C-alpha cells in the first residue's frame, strides 16, 4: 500500500462529525419535501380505503382493523428509519487504530474524512461523514441506511408491501365486479352503501284507483231541436231509406 495512503499524523483528537442531513435534526427532516411526500402518499391511499369506500359490513370492519395495524407499523418503522442515526466511526476505535500500526495496516484510511474506516463502512457524500456498514442514502427516508437503522428500513419496506397486498386482496372482488360492469356482463353495480329505509307507519295507505264516471252531455238550448244521433245523416242518404211509393209510381 503506498505511503500516501497513510496520514502523516493520526488524528487522536477525533470527534464524530455532525451529520449534514437528517436524522440529527428533526427540523431538517420535517421540512424535507420527501418526508412530506411519503405522508401524502399514505394519506391518499388511506382516505379511499377507509373513509370513502361504500361497503360497511362486519367482515369489512375486520379488514379495516388489519389495515390500521399495518399502516401503524409502517409509519412507526418509517419514523425510526428517519430519526435513527445510522452510526459513524467511534472515537475510541479510531484512536486505538491510529495508535497501533498493525491495526492501521488492516483498515483503510479515508482521505475525505481523515479517518480509518471499519469494515463495510464508506463515506457518504450526502451526510458528509463515514457511515458504519453503509448501504445507500435513501431520499425517501431522508437518511443514510447504515448499521443502526437498517432493521427499521427493512421493516418499513416489509410493512409497505404487506399494506399494499392487503388492500389489493380485499378490494379484488369489488374490482372484478367493476370490470364486469364496464364490460356489460354484470346485471347490477356494487351494493348500495346504505340499506333502504323501512316504510313509515304514519304514511297514508295507497287506495286503489277508481275510474271517474263519464260526463253527461249538456242539455239542448231552448227553442232548438235536439241534435240528431250519430249516424243519422248517413242513414238518411242511403238508397235503402228511399220512399217505396215513389218506386211504384215510376213503374
C-alpha contacts under 8 A as a table, 3 or more apart, distances in Angstrom:
res1	aa1	res2	aa2	distance
1	X	5	X	7.06
2	X	5	X	5.71
2	X	6	X	7.80
3	X	6	X	5.61
4	X	7	X	7.26
5	X	109	X	6.58
5	X	111	X	7.78
6	X	109	X	6.64
7	X	10	X	5.91
7	X	109	X	7.83
7	X	114	X	7.50
10	X	98	X	5.53
10	X	99	X	7.56
11	X	14	X	5.66
11	X	95	X	7.45
11	X	98	X	7.29
11	X	114	X	7.57
11	X	115	X	7.55
12	X	94	X	7.69
12	X	95	X	5.31
12	X	98	X	7.09
12	X	99	X	7.97
13	X	95	X	7.89
14	X	91	X	5.95
14	X	94	X	7.61
14	X	95	X	7.53
15	X	91	X	5.97
16	X	88	X	6.99
16	X	89	X	6.92
16	X	90	X	7.08
16	X	91	X	6.71
17	X	129	X	6.35
18	X	24	X	7.90
18	X	129	X	7.82
19	X	22	X	7.14
19	X	23	X	7.93
19	X	24	X	6.27
19	X	127	X	5.35
19	X	128	X	6.85
19	X	129	X	6.92
20	X	126	X	7.08
20	X	127	X	4.54
20	X	128	X	6.15
21	X	24	X	6.95
21	X	25	X	7.41
21	X	28	X	7.06
21	X	29	X	7.94
21	X	126	X	7.18
21	X	127	X	5.31
21	X	142	X	7.43
21	X	143	X	6.88
22	X	25	X	5.42
22	X	26	X	6.78
22	X	28	X	5.90
22	X	29	X	5.31
22	X	82	X	6.97
22	X	83	X	6.90
22	X	142	X	6.13
22	X	143	X	5.73
23	X	26	X	6.14
23	X	28	X	7.70
23	X	29	X	6.41
23	X	82	X	5.62
23	X	83	X	4.24
23	X	84	X	6.09
23	X	85	X	6.16
23	X	142	X	7.64
23	X	143	X	6.47
24	X	83	X	6.97
24	X	84	X	7.97
24	X	85	X	6.84
25	X	28	X	5.43
25	X	29	X	6.63
26	X	29	X	5.08
26	X	30	X	6.17
26	X	83	X	7.23
27	X	30	X	5.18
27	X	31	X	6.22
28	X	31	X	5.39
28	X	32	X	6.14
29	X	32	X	5.28
29	X	35	X	6.57
29	X	82	X	7.49
29	X	142	X	6.77
30	X	35	X	6.36
30	X	36	X	7.25
31	X	35	X	7.44
31	X	36	X	7.65
32	X	35	X	5.38
32	X	36	X	6.78
32	X	142	X	7.52
33	X	36	X	5.24
33	X	37	X	6.07
34	X	37	X	4.79
34	X	38	X	6.23
34	X	139	X	6.73
34	X	140	X	5.66
34	X	141	X	7.48
34	X	142	X	7.10
35	X	38	X	5.51
35	X	39	X	6.74
35	X	140	X	6.74
35	X	141	X	6.75
35	X	142	X	6.99
36	X	39	X	5.22
36	X	40	X	6.13
37	X	40	X	4.94
37	X	41	X	6.19
38	X	41	X	5.16
38	X	42	X	6.37
38	X	140	X	7.12
39	X	42	X	5.13
39	X	43	X	6.22
40	X	43	X	5.05
40	X	44	X	6.10
41	X	44	X	5.12
41	X	45	X	6.36
42	X	45	X	5.33
42	X	46	X	5.98
43	X	46	X	4.89
43	X	47	X	6.14
44	X	47	X	5.84
44	X	48	X	7.23
45	X	48	X	6.13
45	X	49	X	6.63
46	X	49	X	5.48
46	X	50	X	5.97
46	X	51	X	7.63
47	X	50	X	5.48
47	X	51	X	5.04
47	X	52	X	6.23
48	X	51	X	5.76
48	X	52	X	4.69
48	X	53	X	5.73
49	X	52	X	6.40
49	X	53	X	5.53
49	X	167	X	7.74
50	X	53	X	6.22
50	X	64	X	6.74
54	X	192	X	7.46
54	X	193	X	4.68
55	X	60	X	7.12
55	X	191	X	7.72
55	X	192	X	7.86
55	X	193	X	5.44
56	X	60	X	6.23
56	X	61	X	7.12
56	X	193	X	6.70
57	X	60	X	5.12
57	X	61	X	6.26
58	X	61	X	5.11
58	X	62	X	6.62
59	X	62	X	5.20
59	X	63	X	6.52
60	X	63	X	4.91
60	X	64	X	6.27
61	X	64	X	5.01
61	X	65	X	6.34
62	X	65	X	5.10
62	X	66	X	6.39
63	X	66	X	5.23
63	X	67	X	6.14
63	X	170	X	7.37
64	X	67	X	4.99
64	X	68	X	6.16
65	X	68	X	5.19
65	X	69	X	6.36
66	X	69	X	5.14
66	X	70	X	6.33
67	X	70	X	5.19
67	X	71	X	6.12
67	X	163	X	6.63
67	X	166	X	7.24
67	X	167	X	7.65
68	X	71	X	5.12
68	X	72	X	5.97
69	X	72	X	5.15
69	X	73	X	6.29
70	X	73	X	5.23
70	X	74	X	6.07
70	X	159	X	6.20
70	X	162	X	7.22
70	X	163	X	5.79
71	X	74	X	4.87
71	X	75	X	6.16
71	X	159	X	7.43
71	X	160	X	7.88
71	X	163	X	6.64
72	X	75	X	5.27
72	X	76	X	6.12
73	X	76	X	5.05
73	X	77	X	6.09
73	X	156	X	7.91
73	X	159	X	6.70
74	X	77	X	5.39
74	X	78	X	6.12
74	X	155	X	7.56
74	X	156	X	5.42
74	X	159	X	5.12
74	X	160	X	6.17
75	X	78	X	4.94
75	X	79	X	6.14
75	X	156	X	7.63
76	X	79	X	5.27
76	X	80	X	6.24
77	X	80	X	5.07
77	X	81	X	6.13
77	X	152	X	5.16
77	X	153	X	6.88
77	X	155	X	6.16
77	X	156	X	5.11
78	X	81	X	5.10
78	X	82	X	6.27
78	X	141	X	7.07
78	X	152	X	7.02
78	X	153	X	6.95
78	X	156	X	5.54
79	X	82	X	5.06
79	X	83	X	6.05
80	X	83	X	5.37
80	X	84	X	5.63
80	X	149	X	7.27
80	X	152	X	6.21
81	X	84	X	5.60
81	X	141	X	6.60
81	X	143	X	7.61
81	X	145	X	7.85
81	X	149	X	5.37
81	X	150	X	7.46
81	X	152	X	5.31
81	X	153	X	5.55
81	X	156	X	7.96
82	X	141	X	5.20
82	X	142	X	6.31
82	X	143	X	5.91
84	X	148	X	7.00
84	X	149	X	5.85
85	X	148	X	6.62
85	X	149	X	6.90
86	X	131	X	6.63
86	X	132	X	6.86
86	X	144	X	6.55
86	X	145	X	6.15
86	X	146	X	4.50
86	X	147	X	5.42
86	X	148	X	4.69
86	X	149	X	5.33
86	X	150	X	7.66
87	X	131	X	5.68
87	X	132	X	5.36
87	X	146	X	6.68
87	X	147	X	6.22
87	X	148	X	6.14
88	X	129	X	7.26
88	X	130	X	5.58
88	X	131	X	4.62
88	X	132	X	5.19
89	X	93	X	7.23
89	X	94	X	6.83
89	X	115	X	7.98
89	X	117	X	7.03
89	X	118	X	7.36
89	X	130	X	6.57
89	X	131	X	7.10
89	X	132	X	6.70
90	X	93	X	5.35
90	X	94	X	6.34
91	X	94	X	5.18
91	X	95	X	6.18
92	X	95	X	5.23
92	X	96	X	6.17
93	X	96	X	5.15
93	X	97	X	6.21
94	X	97	X	5.17
94	X	98	X	5.98
94	X	115	X	7.03
94	X	116	X	6.32
95	X	98	X	5.09
95	X	99	X	6.07
96	X	99	X	5.30
96	X	100	X	6.37
97	X	100	X	5.30
97	X	101	X	7.35
97	X	103	X	5.17
97	X	104	X	5.28
97	X	116	X	7.38
98	X	101	X	7.07
98	X	103	X	7.63
98	X	104	X	5.99
98	X	116	X	7.59
99	X	104	X	7.93
100	X	103	X	5.44
100	X	104	X	6.15
101	X	104	X	4.89
101	X	105	X	6.08
102	X	105	X	5.17
102	X	106	X	6.59
103	X	106	X	5.19
103	X	107	X	6.63
104	X	107	X	5.45
104	X	108	X	7.50
104	X	116	X	7.44
105	X	108	X	7.52
107	X	116	X	6.32
107	X	117	X	6.28
107	X	118	X	6.50
107	X	119	X	7.32
108	X	116	X	5.70
108	X	117	X	5.63
108	X	118	X	7.63
109	X	114	X	6.96
109	X	115	X	5.82
109	X	116	X	4.39
109	X	117	X	6.07
110	X	113	X	5.67
110	X	114	X	5.42
110	X	115	X	5.35
110	X	116	X	5.93
110	X	117	X	6.49
110	X	123	X	7.61
111	X	114	X	5.02
111	X	115	X	7.28
112	X	123	X	7.68
113	X	123	X	7.72
113	X	129	X	6.56
113	X	130	X	7.15
117	X	121	X	5.91
117	X	122	X	7.04
117	X	130	X	7.23
118	X	121	X	5.52
118	X	132	X	7.25
119	X	133	X	7.40
120	X	132	X	7.10
120	X	133	X	4.87
120	X	134	X	6.89
121	X	130	X	6.70
121	X	131	X	5.75
121	X	132	X	4.65
121	X	133	X	4.51
121	X	134	X	5.50
122	X	130	X	5.46
122	X	131	X	5.78
122	X	132	X	7.01
122	X	133	X	7.16
122	X	134	X	5.87
123	X	128	X	6.97
123	X	129	X	5.58
123	X	130	X	4.16
123	X	131	X	6.12
124	X	127	X	5.65
124	X	128	X	5.42
124	X	129	X	5.68
124	X	130	X	6.03
124	X	131	X	6.52
124	X	134	X	7.85
124	X	137	X	7.56
124	X	144	X	7.71
125	X	128	X	4.83
125	X	129	X	7.21
126	X	137	X	7.47
127	X	143	X	7.93
127	X	144	X	7.45
131	X	134	X	5.35
131	X	144	X	7.81
131	X	146	X	6.37
131	X	147	X	7.94
132	X	146	X	5.76
132	X	147	X	5.52
133	X	146	X	5.22
133	X	147	X	5.22
134	X	144	X	7.21
134	X	145	X	6.11
134	X	146	X	4.45
134	X	147	X	6.91
135	X	144	X	7.53
135	X	145	X	5.52
135	X	146	X	5.81
136	X	144	X	5.86
136	X	145	X	5.59
136	X	146	X	7.59
137	X	142	X	7.64
137	X	143	X	5.92
137	X	144	X	4.02
137	X	145	X	5.91
138	X	141	X	5.70
138	X	142	X	6.05
138	X	143	X	5.90
138	X	144	X	5.96
138	X	145	X	6.84
139	X	142	X	4.62
139	X	143	X	6.71
145	X	149	X	6.11
145	X	150	X	5.54
145	X	153	X	7.24
146	X	149	X	5.82
146	X	150	X	5.49
147	X	150	X	5.84
148	X	151	X	7.33
149	X	152	X	5.34
149	X	153	X	6.29
150	X	153	X	4.97
150	X	154	X	6.25
151	X	154	X	5.25
151	X	155	X	6.25
152	X	155	X	4.99
152	X	156	X	6.02
153	X	156	X	4.99
153	X	157	X	6.41
154	X	157	X	5.18
154	X	158	X	6.18
155	X	158	X	4.90
155	X	159	X	6.04
156	X	159	X	5.38
156	X	160	X	6.11
157	X	160	X	5.09
157	X	161	X	6.24
158	X	161	X	5.19
158	X	162	X	6.23
159	X	162	X	4.94
159	X	163	X	5.95
160	X	163	X	5.21
160	X	164	X	6.24
161	X	164	X	5.33
161	X	165	X	6.07
162	X	165	X	5.07
162	X	166	X	5.98
163	X	166	X	5.13
163	X	167	X	6.27
164	X	167	X	5.24
164	X	168	X	6.23
165	X	168	X	5.13
165	X	169	X	6.00
166	X	169	X	5.08
166	X	170	X	6.12
167	X	170	X	5.39
167	X	171	X	6.03
168	X	171	X	5.27
168	X	172	X	5.81
169	X	172	X	5.33
170	X	173	X	7.20
171	X	174	X	5.38
171	X	175	X	6.13
172	X	175	X	5.00
172	X	176	X	6.16
173	X	176	X	5.13
173	X	177	X	6.26
174	X	177	X	4.99
174	X	178	X	6.18
174	X	190	X	7.38
175	X	178	X	5.10
175	X	179	X	6.15
176	X	179	X	5.03
176	X	180	X	6.15
177	X	180	X	5.12
177	X	181	X	6.07
177	X	186	X	7.20
177	X	189	X	7.35
177	X	190	X	7.11
178	X	181	X	4.97
178	X	182	X	6.16
178	X	189	X	7.18
178	X	190	X	7.52
179	X	182	X	5.18
179	X	183	X	6.19
180	X	183	X	4.99
180	X	184	X	6.18
180	X	185	X	5.24
180	X	186	X	5.35
181	X	184	X	5.11
181	X	185	X	5.91
181	X	186	X	4.78
181	X	187	X	7.40
181	X	188	X	7.26
181	X	189	X	6.43
182	X	185	X	7.78
183	X	186	X	7.78
184	X	187	X	7.73
186	X	189	X	7.22
192	X	195	X	6.78
199	X	203	X	7.67
200	X	203	X	5.53
220	X	224	X	7.07
220	X	225	X	7.53
220	X	226	X	5.85
220	X	227	X	7.87
221	X	224	X	5.97
228	X	232	X	6.31
229	X	232	X	5.85
230	X	233	X	7.76
231	X	234	X	5.34
231	X	235	X	6.28
232	X	235	X	5.09
232	X	236	X	6.28
233	X	236	X	5.23
233	X	237	X	6.42
234	X	237	X	5.29
234	X	238	X	6.43
235	X	238	X	5.44
235	X	241	X	7.12
236	X	241	X	6.26
237	X	241	X	7.38
238	X	241	X	5.78
238	X	242	X	7.68
239	X	242	X	5.59
243	X	246	X	5.67
243	X	247	X	7.11
244	X	247	X	5.22
244	X	248	X	6.63
245	X	248	X	5.15
245	X	249	X	6.36
246	X	249	X	5.26
246	X	250	X	6.40
247	X	250	X	5.38
247	X	251	X	6.62
248	X	251	X	5.15
